[in-house]
Amino acid sequence: MVKAKIAWITDTTASLSKEFIEDHQIHVIPLHVVINDEFYKETVDITEKQFYERMQNEDGKFQSSQPSINDFVELYRKLKEEYDFGIAIHASSTLTGTYQSSVMAAEMVDFKLFAIDSRTGSYPLSFMIKRGIELAESGRDITEVVTHLNALRDHTRLYLVPSNLDQMHKSGRVSGSQKILASLFNIKPILAIEEGAAQIKEKVRTEKKVSSWLINQLKEDAAVKTINKVAVLHANNDPKATELERLVKEAFPNIETEVLMLITVAGVHTGVGTIGLSWVCE
């Protein structure tokens, strides 16, 4: 039996290395970041570090924008000639319309596509892609692969802690009075991506309590689930990322860690200095 030729598709909210993308021939559609009404393709025209440096040093509007449906149409027309079908895993459809555009484009060009709304982004999205490729290469049936990936969505964790509420205020996520109160009382909101949406999970008073809260969440999951790797996320905040990674290693010496720059589409809302933890329960 001839093995089906599968095209793997995602977007730039997946924190995949350039090497992994090239080695596995993954087709990545870039989202856009918009700086003072000028559009940049994420990771193509501007790196995460460059984006955060500009956000820190420049005044103005910093926004994000989903890819054009034409980007997907063009890609799927090409893939239709080369592959039997595609598996697309995209960022949460609640946070961006990228998933919907991908599905519509595939229908428009009659490209057979198994599309998965990850209901997350960043490290958990990259985890799902890697797991899917592993399963497919091991000979699993496509239906089994898709079912497994959909089931993984309920076991992803992604927590982000803005260093301040400046950018969340600019993007309309918090009011001016909330920003002032948070600054006065040193309140730090901990955001969680749950059911595809960003929610304030907890509010704590100090950075030490932020770290303790994050480590405690990890401990609760590790007590009942297998966690092989933890990603430390940061928006151009190397010192805090290094310290948080140290705390994770101290508490869990057998769990692998990786430090990743936070995807800019998230950083548009949470701002420079954001720190976070992410993992997938297996």
Beta strands, then each sheet from edge to edge (+ up, - down):
strand 1: 6-11
strand 2: 27-29
strand 3: 32-35
strand 4: 38-41
strand 5: 62-65
strand 6: 85-90
strand 7: 113-117
strand 8: 156-161
strand 9: 188-194
strand 10: 197-204
strand 11: 229-234
strand 12: 256-261
strand 13: 275-280
sheet 1: 2+ 1+ 6+ 7+
sheet 2: 4+ 3- 5+
sheet 3: 10+ 9- 8+ 13- 11+ 12+
end
